[in-house]
Amino acid sequence: YREILRLDGIMFHDDWGSQRAPFFSAEVCSQMIAPYLRRISDFCHARGMWFHLHSCGMNELVVPSMIEAGVDFWLPQAMNDTDKLVAAYGDKIAFGVSPAPVAEDASDAEIDAAARAFVAKFAPDFDRRPIIVSTRFLPERYVQAIYRHSRIALCGQA
């Protein structure tokens, strides 16, 4: 697939939790899942591909196993505390982070302020703690404002 389809990475789907907790303990995950998932992530990495784990649920407790398994990034659902995850593990795994929602009818000034605040929160550590911005369900004007402020913060130009 890598050669024929020119894939950059693999998204591996395996839901590990419910709304309240993982389906298994951190120890079980580390012993029974991480070593086998590591074989797949190593295979991807050896071919220059990233490895994304799609895993629904309240899975904060098993993030160390994700890191052990060689996962490059995880986009947690809203019930997970992404601020806490980025602070604790963001130098070892990238997380998907959703900007605070804005109303569809928000003014340009409100959208610009929200985008600037979101970027200011993550840009200073981006070289050590990169994130993936999840813009699903956001108004397009907001997405463009986040992009513009990201370019200013990271590249010095809009």
Backbone as JSON Lines, residues from 0, in Angstrom:
{"i":0,"aa":"Y","n":[0.82,-1.19,0.0],"ca":[0.0,0.0,0.0],"c":[0.86,1.26,0.0]}
{"i":1,"aa":"R","n":[1.94,1.24,0.76],"ca":[2.81,2.42,0.85],"c":[3.33,2.79,-0.54]}
{"i":2,"aa":"E","n":[3.79,1.81,-1.27],"ca":[4.38,2.09,-2.58],"c":[3.33,2.39,-3.64]}
{"i":3,"aa":"I","n":[2.27,1.63,-3.67],"ca":[1.26,1.79,-4.71],"c":[0.38,3.02,-4.47]}
{"i":4,"aa":"L","n":[-0.09,3.19,-3.24],"ca":[-0.99,4.3,-2.93],"c":[-0.26,5.54,-2.41]}
{"i":5,"aa":"R","n":[1.03,5.4,-2.18],"ca":[1.86,6.51,-1.67],"c":[1.31,7.06,-0.36]}
{"i":6,"aa":"L","n":[1.03,6.16,0.57],"ca":[0.48,6.54,1.86],"c":[1.55,7.19,2.74]}
{"i":7,"aa":"D","n":[1.15,8.2,3.5],"ca":[2.04,8.84,4.46],"c":[1.96,8.19,5.83]}
{"i":8,"aa":"G","n":[0.87,7.5,6.08],"ca":[0.69,6.9,7.39],"c":[-0.5,5.98,7.42]}
{"i":9,"aa":"I","n":[-0.68,5.39,8.58],"ca":[-1.77,4.44,8.82],"c":[-2.59,4.94,10.0]}
{"i":10,"aa":"M","n":[-3.91,4.89,9.85],"ca":[-4.82,5.15,10.97],"c":[-5.37,3.8,11.4]}
{"i":11,"aa":"F","n":[-5.02,3.4,12.59],"ca":[-5.38,2.1,13.14],"c":[-6.55,2.3,14.1]}
{"i":12,"aa":"H","n":[-7.68,1.65,13.84],"ca":[-8.88,1.81,14.66],"c":[-8.98,0.67,15.68]}
{"i":13,"aa":"D","n":[-9.07,1.05,16.94],"ca":[-9.24,0.06,18.0],"c":[-9.73,0.81,19.25]}
{"i":14,"aa":"D","n":[-11.03,0.83,19.47],"ca":[-11.59,1.57,20.61],"c":[-11.24,0.87,21.91]}
{"i":15,"aa":"W","n":[-10.65,1.63,22.83],"ca":[-10.16,1.06,24.07],"c":[-10.98,1.45,25.29]}
{"i":16,"aa":"G","n":[-12.0,2.29,25.13],"ca":[-12.7,2.73,26.32],"c":[-14.14,3.1,26.12]}
{"i":17,"aa":"S","n":[-14.79,3.38,27.24],"ca":[-16.16,3.86,27.28],"c":[-16.12,5.34,27.63]}
{"i":18,"aa":"Q","n":[-17.28,5.93,27.92],"ca":[-17.32,7.34,28.3],"c":[-16.62,7.61,29.63]}
{"i":19,"aa":"R","n":[-16.47,6.6,30.45],"ca":[-15.95,6.81,31.81],"c":[-14.54,6.3,32.06]}
{"i":20,"aa":"A","n":[-14.13,5.27,31.32],"ca":[-12.83,4.66,31.62],"c":[-12.44,3.7,30.5]}
{"i":21,"aa":"P","n":[-11.16,3.31,30.48],"ca":[-10.75,2.27,29.53],"c":[-11.46,0.95,29.85]}
{"i":22,"aa":"F","n":[-11.5,0.07,28.86],"ca":[-12.12,-1.24,29.05],"c":[-11.24,-2.17,29.89]}
{"i":23,"aa":"F","n":[-9.98,-1.78,30.08],"ca":[-9.01,-2.63,30.78],"c":[-8.05,-1.75,31.55]}
{"i":24,"aa":"S","n":[-7.3,-2.36,32.45],"ca":[-6.36,-1.58,33.26],"c":[-5.15,-1.16,32.43]}
{"i":25,"aa":"A","n":[-4.42,-0.19,32.96],"ca":[-3.19,0.26,32.31],"c":[-2.18,-0.89,32.23]}
{"i":26,"aa":"E","n":[-2.14,-1.72,33.26],"ca":[-1.21,-2.86,33.28],"c":[-1.54,-3.87,32.19]}
{"i":27,"aa":"V","n":[-2.81,-4.19,32.04],"ca":[-3.23,-5.13,31.0],"c":[-2.9,-4.56,29.62]}
{"i":28,"aa":"C","n":[-3.16,-3.29,29.43],"ca":[-2.87,-2.65,28.15],"c":[-1.38,-2.72,27.85]}
{"i":29,"aa":"S","n":[-0.56,-2.42,28.84],"ca":[0.89,-2.44,28.66],"c":[1.41,-3.84,28.34]}
{"i":30,"aa":"Q","n":[0.85,-4.84,29.0],"ca":[1.33,-6.21,28.82],"c":[0.73,-6.93,27.62]}
{"i":31,"aa":"M","n":[-0.55,-6.68,27.32],"ca":[-1.22,-7.5,26.33],"c":[-1.53,-6.8,25.01]}
{"i":32,"aa":"I","n":[-1.44,-5.48,24.97],"ca":[-1.76,-4.78,23.74],"c":[-0.55,-4.04,23.18]}
{"i":33,"aa":"A","n":[0.12,-3.26,24.02],"ca":[1.22,-2.41,23.55],"c":[2.32,-3.17,22.78]}
{"i":34,"aa":"P","n":[2.77,-4.34,23.24],"ca":[3.86,-5.0,22.5],"c":[3.45,-5.41,21.08]}
{"i":35,"aa":"Y","n":[2.2,-5.79,20.9],"ca":[1.74,-6.23,19.58],"c":[1.44,-5.04,18.68]}
{"i":36,"aa":"L","n":[0.92,-3.97,19.28],"ca":[0.7,-2.75,18.51],"c":[2.05,-2.15,18.1]}
{"i":37,"aa":"R","n":[3.07,-2.33,18.94],"ca":[4.41,-1.83,18.64],"c":[4.96,-2.48,17.37]}
{"i":38,"aa":"R","n":[4.65,-3.73,17.16],"ca":[5.11,-4.41,15.94],"c":[4.55,-3.71,14.7]}
{"i":39,"aa":"I","n":[3.31,-3.27,14.78],"ca":[2.68,-2.59,13.64],"c":[3.26,-1.18,13.47]}
{"i":40,"aa":"S","n":[3.41,-0.45,14.58],"ca":[3.96,0.9,14.46],"c":[5.41,0.87,13.99]}
{"i":41,"aa":"D","n":[6.18,-0.09,14.47],"ca":[7.57,-0.22,14.0],"c":[7.62,-0.51,12.5]}
{"i":42,"aa":"F","n":[6.71,-1.34,12.02],"ca":[6.63,-1.65,10.6],"c":[6.37,-0.37,9.8]}
{"i":43,"aa":"C","n":[5.43,0.44,10.27],"ca":[5.13,1.72,9.61],"c":[6.34,2.65,9.65]}
{"i":44,"aa":"H","n":[6.92,2.82,10.83],"ca":[8.05,3.74,10.99],"c":[9.24,3.32,10.13]}
{"i":45,"aa":"A","n":[9.47,2.02,9.99],"ca":[10.58,1.54,9.16],"c":[10.39,1.91,7.69]}
{"i":46,"aa":"R","n":[9.17,2.23,7.33],"ca":[8.86,2.62,5.95],"c":[8.59,4.12,5.83]}
{"i":47,"aa":"G","n":[8.96,4.86,6.87],"ca":[8.79,6.31,6.84],"c":[7.36,6.79,6.98]}
{"i":48,"aa":"M","n":[6.53,5.97,7.58],"ca":[5.11,6.31,7.74],"c":[4.81,6.62,9.21]}
{"i":49,"aa":"W","n":[3.84,7.51,9.43],"ca":[3.37,7.76,10.78],"c":[2.31,6.75,11.15]}
{"i":50,"aa":"F","n":[2.07,6.61,12.46],"ca":[1.09,5.66,12.97],"c":[0.12,6.38,13.89]}
{"i":51,"aa":"H","n":[-1.14,6.47,13.47],"ca":[-2.18,7.16,14.22],"c":[-3.12,6.12,14.82]}
{"i":52,"aa":"L","n":[-3.32,6.19,16.11],"ca":[-4.28,5.31,16.77],"c":[-5.6,6.05,16.92]}
{"i":53,"aa":"H","n":[-6.64,5.53,16.3],"ca":[-7.99,6.03,16.53],"c":[-8.56,5.14,17.62]}
{"i":54,"aa":"S","n":[-8.84,5.73,18.76],"ca":[-9.34,4.94,19.88],"c":[-10.32,5.78,20.69]}
{"i":55,"aa":"C","n":[-11.59,5.48,20.52],"ca":[-12.64,6.2,21.25],"c":[-12.63,5.8,22.72]}
{"i":56,"aa":"G","n":[-13.1,6.72,23.55],"ca":[-13.27,6.44,24.96],"c":[-12.44,7.34,25.84]}
{"i":57,"aa":"M","n":[-12.7,7.25,27.13],"ca":[-11.96,7.98,28.15],"c":[-10.68,7.19,28.43]}
{"i":58,"aa":"N","n":[-9.65,7.45,27.63],"ca":[-8.46,6.61,27.62],"c":[-7.21,7.29,28.18]}
{"i":59,"aa":"E","n":[-7.38,8.31,28.99],"ca":[-6.22,9.01,29.55],"c":[-5.28,8.07,30.29]}
{"i":60,"aa":"L","n":[-5.82,7.1,31.0],"ca":[-5.0,6.19,31.81],"c":[-4.09,5.28,30.98]}
{"i":61,"aa":"V","n":[-4.41,5.08,29.72],"ca":[-3.61,4.17,28.9],"c":[-2.71,4.89,27.89]}
{"i":62,"aa":"V","n":[-2.61,6.21,28.02],"ca":[-1.7,6.96,27.13],"c":[-0.27,6.46,27.26]}
{"i":63,"aa":"P","n":[0.23,6.14,28.46],"ca":[1.59,5.59,28.52],"c":[1.76,4.32,27.67]}
{"i":64,"aa":"S","n":[0.72,3.51,27.57],"ca":[0.79,2.32,26.71],"c":[0.8,2.7,25.24]}
{"i":65,"aa":"M","n":[0.09,3.77,24.89],"ca":[0.12,4.25,23.51],"c":[1.54,4.66,23.14]}
{"i":66,"aa":"I","n":[2.19,5.36,24.06],"ca":[3.57,5.8,23.84],"c":[4.49,4.59,23.72]}
{"i":67,"aa":"E","n":[4.32,3.63,24.63],"ca":[5.08,2.38,24.6],"c":[4.92,1.67,23.26]}
{"i":68,"aa":"A","n":[3.73,1.75,22.7],"ca":[3.41,1.06,21.46],"c":[3.9,1.81,20.22]}
{"i":69,"aa":"G","n":[4.47,2.99,20.41],"ca":[5.0,3.74,19.28],"c":[3.97,4.54,18.51]}
{"i":70,"aa":"V","n":[2.84,4.85,19.14],"ca":[1.81,5.65,18.5],"c":[2.33,7.07,18.32]}
{"i":71,"aa":"D","n":[2.18,7.62,17.11],"ca":[2.63,8.98,16.84],"c":[1.61,10.02,17.27]}
{"i":72,"aa":"F","n":[0.32,9.73,17.06],"ca":[-0.7,10.65,17.53],"c":[-2.03,9.98,17.77]}
{"i":73,"aa":"W","n":[-2.79,10.63,18.68],"ca":[-4.11,10.17,19.07],"c":[-5.0,11.4,19.16]}
{"i":74,"aa":"L","n":[-6.19,11.33,18.61],"ca":[-7.16,12.42,18.67],"c":[-8.24,12.03,19.69]}
{"i":75,"aa":"P","n":[-8.04,12.42,20.97],"ca":[-8.98,12.0,22.01],"c":[-10.34,12.66,21.87]}
{"i":76,"aa":"Q","n":[-11.34,11.96,22.36],"ca":[-12.68,12.52,22.42],"c":[-12.75,13.57,23.52]}
{"i":77,"aa":"A","n":[-13.82,14.35,23.5],"ca":[-13.96,15.5,24.39],"c":[-13.93,15.16,25.88]}
{"i":78,"aa":"M","n":[-14.3,13.94,26.27],"ca":[-14.3,13.61,27.7],"c":[-12.89,13.49,28.28]}
{"i":79,"aa":"N","n":[-11.88,13.45,27.43],"ca":[-10.49,13.41,27.88],"c":[-9.98,14.85,28.05]}
{"i":80,"aa":"D","n":[-9.14,15.05,29.03],"ca":[-8.59,16.38,29.32],"c":[-7.34,16.6,28.45]}
{"i":81,"aa":"T","n":[-7.55,17.17,27.26],"ca":[-6.41,17.32,26.34],"c":[-5.36,18.28,26.87]}
{"i":82,"aa":"D","n":[-5.76,19.29,27.62],"ca":[-4.75,20.19,28.2],"c":[-3.81,19.42,29.11]}
{"i":83,"aa":"K","n":[-4.38,18.58,29.95],"ca":[-3.57,17.76,30.86],"c":[-2.7,16.78,30.08]}
{"i":84,"aa":"L","n":[-3.27,16.17,29.04],"ca":[-2.51,15.2,28.25],"c":[-1.34,15.85,27.52]}
{"i":85,"aa":"V","n":[-1.58,17.02,26.91],"ca":[-0.51,17.72,26.21],"c":[0.6,18.09,27.19]}
{"i":86,"aa":"A","n":[0.23,18.59,28.37],"ca":[1.23,18.98,29.37],"c":[2.04,17.77,29.85]}
{"i":87,"aa":"A","n":[1.37,16.66,30.07],"ca":[2.05,15.48,30.63],"c":[2.82,14.66,29.6]}
{"i":88,"aa":"Y","n":[2.27,14.53,28.4],"ca":[2.84,13.59,27.43],"c":[3.13,14.18,26.06]}
{"i":89,"aa":"G","n":[2.86,15.48,25.89],"ca":[2.96,16.09,24.57],"c":[4.32,16.07,23.93]}
{"i":90,"aa":"D","n":[5.36,15.78,24.7],"ca":[6.7,15.67,24.12],"c":[6.98,14.24,23.63]}
{"i":91,"aa":"K","n":[6.03,13.32,23.85],"ca":[6.22,11.92,23.45],"c":[5.19,11.44,22.43]}
{"i":92,"aa":"I","n":[4.05,12.12,22.37],"ca":[2.96,11.74,21.46],"c":[2.19,13.02,21.13]}
{"i":93,"aa":"A","n":[1.74,13.15,19.92],"ca":[0.94,14.32,19.54],"c":[-0.54,14.01,19.77]}
{"i":94,"aa":"F","n":[-1.26,15.04,20.17],"ca":[-2.69,14.88,20.43],"c":[-3.49,15.78,19.51]}
{"i":95,"aa":"G","n":[-4.68,15.35,19.19],"ca":[-5.62,16.21,18.5],"c":[-6.29,17.1,19.52]}
{"i":96,"aa":"V","n":[-6.33,18.37,19.23],"ca":[-6.92,19.34,20.16],"c":[-7.99,20.11,19.41]}
{"i":97,"aa":"S","n":[-9.16,20.22,20.02],"ca":[-10.27,20.96,19.42],"c":[-10.35,22.36,20.02]}
{"i":98,"aa":"P","n":[-10.34,23.39,19.18],"ca":[-10.51,24.75,19.69],"c":[-11.89,24.91,20.32]}
{"i":99,"aa":"A","n":[-11.99,25.84,21.26],"ca":[-13.28,26.13,21.86],"c":[-14.25,26.55,20.77]}
{"i":100,"aa":"P","n":[-15.48,26.09,20.82],"ca":[-16.44,26.44,19.76],"c":[-16.79,27.93,19.77]}
{"i":101,"aa":"V","n":[-17.15,28.42,18.6],"ca":[-17.69,29.78,18.47],"c":[-19.02,29.67,17.74]}
{"i":102,"aa":"A","n":[-19.87,30.63,17.97],"ca":[-21.19,30.62,17.32],"c":[-21.04,30.88,15.82]}
{"i":103,"aa":"E","n":[-21.92,30.27,15.04],"ca":[-21.93,30.49,13.59],"c":[-22.05,31.97,13.25]}
{"i":104,"aa":"D","n":[-22.8,32.71,14.07],"ca":[-23.01,34.12,13.77],"c":[-22.06,35.04,14.54]}
{"i":105,"aa":"A","n":[-20.94,34.48,15.05],"ca":[-19.95,35.29,15.77],"c":[-19.38,36.36,14.84]}
{"i":106,"aa":"S","n":[-19.06,37.49,15.42],"ca":[-18.48,38.57,14.63],"c":[-17.05,38.21,14.23]}
{"i":107,"aa":"D","n":[-16.53,38.91,13.25],"ca":[-15.15,38.69,12.82],"c":[-14.19,38.94,13.98]}
{"i":108,"aa":"A","n":[-14.47,39.94,14.78],"ca":[-13.62,40.26,15.93],"c":[-13.64,39.14,16.97]}
{"i":109,"aa":"E","n":[-14.82,38.54,17.22],"ca":[-14.93,37.43,18.17],"c":[-14.18,36.21,17.67]}
{"i":110,"aa":"I","n":[-14.33,35.92,16.39],"ca":[-13.63,34.77,15.79],"c":[-12.13,34.99,15.83]}
{"i":111,"aa":"D","n":[-11.69,36.18,15.48],"ca":[-10.26,36.49,15.49],"c":[-9.68,36.36,16.9]}
{"i":112,"aa":"A","n":[-10.4,36.84,17.9],"ca":[-9.93,36.75,19.29],"c":[-9.85,35.3,19.75]}
{"i":113,"aa":"A","n":[-10.85,34.5,19.41],"ca":[-10.84,33.08,19.8],"c":[-9.69,32.34,19.12]}
{"i":114,"aa":"A","n":[-9.47,32.61,17.85],"ca":[-8.38,31.96,17.11],"c":[-7.03,32.37,17.68]}
{"i":115,"aa":"R","n":[-6.87,33.65,17.95],"ca":[-5.6,34.15,18.5],"c":[-5.32,33.5,19.86]}
{"i":116,"aa":"A","n":[-6.34,33.38,20.71],"ca":[-6.17,32.77,22.04],"c":[-5.81,31.3,21.93]}
{"i":117,"aa":"F","n":[-6.46,30.59,21.02],"ca":[-6.15,29.17,20.84],"c":[-4.71,28.98,20.4]}
{"i":118,"aa":"V","n":[-4.29,29.73,19.41],"ca":[-2.91,29.6,18.9],"c":[-1.91,30.01,19.97]}
{"i":119,"aa":"A","n":[-2.19,31.08,20.7],"ca":[-1.26,31.53,21.74],"c":[-1.05,30.48,22.82]}
{"i":120,"aa":"K","n":[-2.07,29.68,23.06],"ca":[-1.98,28.64,24.09],"c":[-0.99,27.54,23.71]}
{"i":121,"aa":"F","n":[-0.92,27.17,22.43],"ca":[-0.1,26.03,22.03],"c":[1.17,26.37,21.25]}
{"i":122,"aa":"A","n":[1.21,27.52,20.6],"ca":[2.35,27.86,19.74],"c":[3.69,27.92,20.48]}
{"i":123,"aa":"P","n":[3.76,28.46,21.71],"ca":[5.07,28.56,22.35],"c":[5.8,27.22,22.54]}
{"i":124,"aa":"D","n":[5.06,26.15,22.73],"ca":[5.67,24.82,22.95],"c":[5.58,23.92,21.73]}
{"i":125,"aa":"F","n":[5.17,24.46,20.61],"ca":[4.88,23.6,19.46],"c":[6.09,22.78,19.01]}
{"i":126,"aa":"D","n":[7.29,23.31,19.15],"ca":[8.48,22.56,18.74],"c":[8.72,21.34,19.63]}
{"i":127,"aa":"R","n":[8.27,21.4,20.89],"ca":[8.43,20.27,21.81],"c":[7.15,19.45,21.99]}
{"i":128,"aa":"R","n":[6.0,20.13,21.82],"ca":[4.71,19.49,22.04],"c":[3.78,19.81,20.87]}
{"i":129,"aa":"P","n":[4.02,19.21,19.72],"ca":[3.14,19.51,18.57],"c":[1.73,18.97,18.81]}
{"i":130,"aa":"I","n":[0.77,19.64,18.24],"ca":[-0.62,19.19,18.32],"c":[-1.18,19.09,16.91]}
{"i":131,"aa":"I","n":[-2.28,18.42,16.8],"ca":[-3.03,18.37,15.56],"c":[-4.35,19.08,15.84]}
{"i":132,"aa":"V","n":[-4.64,20.11,15.09],"ca":[-5.84,20.9,15.34],"c":[-7.02,20.21,14.67]}
{"i":133,"aa":"S","n":[-7.99,19.86,15.49],"ca":[-9.19,19.22,14.99],"c":[-10.24,20.3,14.72]}
{"i":134,"aa":"T","n":[-10.51,20.56,13.44],"ca":[-11.42,21.65,13.07],"c":[-12.78,21.16,12.62]}
{"i":135,"aa":"R","n":[-13.04,19.91,12.85],"ca":[-14.34,19.35,12.46],"c":[-15.47,20.09,13.16]}
{"i":136,"aa":"F","n":[-16.48,20.44,12.43],"ca":[-17.68,21.12,12.92],"c":[-17.45,22.6,13.25]}
{"i":137,"aa":"L","n":[-16.29,23.14,12.92],"ca":[-16.06,24.57,13.18],"c":[-16.43,25.38,11.95]}
{"i":138,"aa":"P","n":[-16.93,26.61,12.15],"ca":[-17.22,27.47,11.0],"c":[-15.94,27.74,10.19]}
{"i":139,"aa":"E","n":[-16.06,27.77,8.9],"ca":[-14.9,27.94,8.02],"c":[-14.13,29.23,8.34]}
{"i":140,"aa":"R","n":[-14.83,30.31,8.69],"ca":[-14.14,31.57,9.04],"c":[-13.22,31.36,10.24]}
{"i":141,"aa":"Y","n":[-13.64,30.54,11.17],"ca":[-12.84,30.25,12.37],"c":[-11.62,29.42,11.99]}
{"i":142,"aa":"V","n":[-11.82,28.43,11.15],"ca":[-10.71,27.58,10.69],"c":[-9.66,28.44,9.99]}
{"i":143,"aa":"Q","n":[-10.1,29.34,9.14],"ca":[-9.16,30.21,8.42],"c":[-8.44,31.16,9.38]}
{"i":144,"aa":"A","n":[-9.12,31.64,10.41],"ca":[-8.48,32.52,11.39],"c":[-7.43,31.76,12.19]}
{"i":145,"aa":"I","n":[-7.72,30.52,12.57],"ca":[-6.74,29.69,13.28],"c":[-5.52,29.46,12.4]}
{"i":146,"aa":"Y","n":[-5.76,29.16,11.13],"ca":[-4.66,28.96,10.2],"c":[-3.81,30.22,10.08]}
{"i":147,"aa":"R","n":[-4.45,31.37,9.93],"ca":[-3.74,32.64,9.78],"c":[-2.89,32.93,11.03]}
{"i":148,"aa":"H","n":[-3.47,32.79,12.21],"ca":[-2.72,33.06,13.44],"c":[-1.62,32.03,13.69]}
{"i":149,"aa":"S","n":[-1.83,30.8,13.24],"ca":[-0.79,29.77,13.35],"c":[0.41,30.14,12.49]}
{"i":150,"aa":"R","n":[0.14,30.58,11.29],"ca":[1.25,30.98,10.39],"c":[2.01,32.18,10.96]}
{"i":151,"aa":"I","n":[1.29,33.11,11.56],"ca":[1.95,34.28,12.16],"c":[2.83,33.82,13.33]}
{"i":152,"aa":"A","n":[2.28,32.97,14.19],"ca":[3.01,32.52,15.38],"c":[4.2,31.63,15.03]}
{"i":153,"aa":"L","n":[4.04,30.77,14.04],"ca":[5.08,29.78,13.75],"c":[6.02,30.18,12.62]}
{"i":154,"aa":"C","n":[5.58,31.04,11.73],"ca":[6.39,31.4,10.56],"c":[6.65,32.91,10.47]}
{"i":155,"aa":"G","n":[5.96,33.69,11.27],"ca":[6.14,35.13,11.23],"c":[5.41,35.82,10.09]}
{"i":156,"aa":"Q","n":[4.54,35.07,9.42],"ca":[3.78,35.68,8.31],"c":[2.4,35.04,8.21]}
{"i":157,"aa":"A","n":[1.47,35.83,7.71],"ca":[0.11,35.31,7.51],"c":[0.09,34.64,6.18]}
